[in-house]
């Protein structure tokens, strides 16, 4: 959680988050956020930060979300200009009664980092304990990238693709 404040600010998007981040009574509440660390990705819900009065915030609450298991990745490159690229993720949720959360997407040089988590069951909910396969496709922000080979990492699983020309 050490980089949580920096990471979640990069991920706040009014389009992808149903409930916006709010600041009230010196508490900054963020519905979802992720740590886009290539080696230790994490996803959190219910993030709360208290304002300390000196321009800083202190983390007081965050619920870690389970990352889904990724079995395979495939890259889809559209023949258009600018080129559009997406990655199809096949994997498993822990139980059938949860959904996929909005993916967190970031990039460090030629490495795209995607953190994909599942929702949590409520305290009174129960669900049969079997894994639940899923498939989802995630668009990558590739407009403006130079030609080259790029890696996509989803929850620790990698695949590469190449852009033949500057995009």
C-alpha positions in Angstrom: 0.0 0.0 0.0 3.1 2.3 0.1 2.4 3.6 -3.4 -1.3 3.6 -3.1 -1.9 7.3 -3.2 0.2 7.8 -6.3 -1.2 4.8 -8.1 -4.9 5.4 -7.5 -4.7 9.0 -8.6 -3.6 7.8 -12.0 -6.6 5.5 -12.3 -9.5 7.7 -11.4 -11.6 8.1 -14.5 -15.2 9.3 -14.5 -16.0 7.0 -17.4 -14.8 3.8 -15.9 -15.8 4.3 -12.2 -19.5 4.3 -11.4 -19.1 6.3 -8.2 -16.6 9.2 -8.4 -14.0 9.9 -5.8 -15.3 12.3 -3.2 -13.8 14.7 -0.6 -16.0 15.5 2.4 -15.3 16.2 6.1 -11.5 16.0 5.5 -11.9 12.4 4.1 -11.0 11.6 0.5 -12.9 8.5 -0.6 -12.0 6.6 -3.7 -14.1 3.6 -4.8 -11.4 1.8 -6.6 -7.6 2.0 -7.1 -4.7 -0.1 -8.2 -1.0 -0.3 -7.7 0.6 -0.6 -11.1 3.8 -2.3 -10.0 5.1 -4.7 -12.7 6.2 -7.2 -10.0 3.6 -6.7 -7.3 0.3 -5.5 -8.7 -2.7 -4.9 -6.4 -6.3 -3.7 -6.6 -8.2 -2.0 -3.8 -11.8 -1.0 -3.1 -13.2 1.5 -0.6 -10.0 3.6 -0.3 -10.2 6.3 2.4 -7.6 8.9 3.1 -7.7 11.4 6.0 -6.4 14.9 5.3 -3.7 15.7 7.8 -3.9 19.5 7.4 -0.4 20.0 6.1 -1.2 19.1 2.5 -0.8 15.3 3.0 -3.2 12.5 3.2 -3.0 9.4 5.4 -4.4 6.0 4.3 -7.0 4.9 6.8 -8.9 2.2 4.9 -8.6 0.0 1.8 -10.0 -3.4 1.0 -7.8 -5.6 -1.1 -9.5 -7.2 -4.0 -8.7 -10.7 -5.3 -6.8 -10.7 -8.5 -8.2 -13.1 -11.1 -6.1 -16.0 -12.3 -4.9 -15.4 -15.9 -4.5 -18.6 -18.0 -3.7 -17.1 -21.4 -3.5 -13.8 -23.4 -3.8 -13.0 -27.0 -3.2 -9.7 -28.8 -5.5 -8.3 -31.4 -4.2 -5.7 -33.8 -6.7 -3.9 -36.0 -5.6 -3.0 -39.5 -6.4 0.7 -39.2 -4.5 4.0 -38.7 -3.9 4.8 -36.1 -3.5 1.1 -35.2 -5.8 -0.2 -32.5 -4.6 -2.9 -30.1 -6.5 -5.0 -27.6 -5.6 -7.9 -25.4 -8.0 -10.8 -24.8 -7.6 -12.3 -21.4 -8.8 -15.9 -20.5 -8.7 -17.0 -16.9 -10.7 -17.9 -13.9 -12.6 -16.1 -11.2 -12.5 -17.6 -7.7 -16.3 -18.3 -7.7 -19.2 -17.8 -10.1 -20.9 -15.2 -7.9 -18.4 -12.4 -8.5 -17.8 -10.1 -11.5 -14.7 -8.6 -13.1 -13.9 -5.1 -11.9 -12.8 -2.3 -14.2 -9.2 -3.2 -15.3 -6.5 -0.8 -14.3 -4.1 0.0 -17.2 -0.8 1.7 -17.1 2.4 1.8 -19.1 6.1 2.0 -18.2 8.2 2.5 -21.3 7.4 -0.5 -23.5 5.6 -2.5 -20.7 1.8 -2.2 -20.4 0.7 -3.3 -16.9 -2.9 -4.4 -16.4 -4.4 -5.3 -13.0 -7.6 -7.3 -13.2 -9.5 -8.0 -10.1 -12.9 -9.5 -9.1 -15.7 -8.1 -7.0 -16.1 -9.4 -3.4 -19.1 -11.2 -1.9 -21.0 -9.3 0.7 -20.8 -10.6 4.3 -24.2 -12.3 4.1 -23.6 -13.8 0.6 -22.4 -17.3 0.0 -21.5 -19.0 -3.3 -20.5 -22.5 -4.4 -16.7 -22.8 -4.3 -15.8 -23.6 -7.9 -13.6 -21.6 -10.2 -15.5 -19.7 -13.0 -13.8 -19.3 -16.4 -14.0 -15.9 -18.1 -12.9 -14.1 -21.2 -12.6 -10.4 -21.6 -11.0 -8.0 -24.1 -9.2 -4.9 -23.0 -8.3 -2.0 -25.3 -4.7 -0.7 -25.0 -3.9 3.0 -25.3 -1.4 2.8 -28.2 -2.1 6.1 -30.1 1.1 8.1 -30.4 3.5 5.2 -29.6 6.6 4.7 -31.7 7.2 1.6 -33.7 8.7 -1.2 -31.6 8.0 -4.3 -29.6 5.8 -4.0 -26.5 5.0 -6.3 -23.6 1.6 -6.6 -22.0 1.5 -8.0 -18.4 -1.8 -9.0 -16.9 -1.6 -10.1 -13.3 1.9 -11.4 -13.9 1.3 -13.1 -17.3 3.1 -11.6 -20.3 2.6 -11.4 -24.1 4.3 -9.3 -26.7 3.2 -7.4 -29.8 4.9 -5.2 -32.3 4.0 -1.9 -33.9 5.6 -1.9 -37.4 5.3 1.9 -37.8 4.9 4.9 -35.5 1.3 5.1 -34.4 
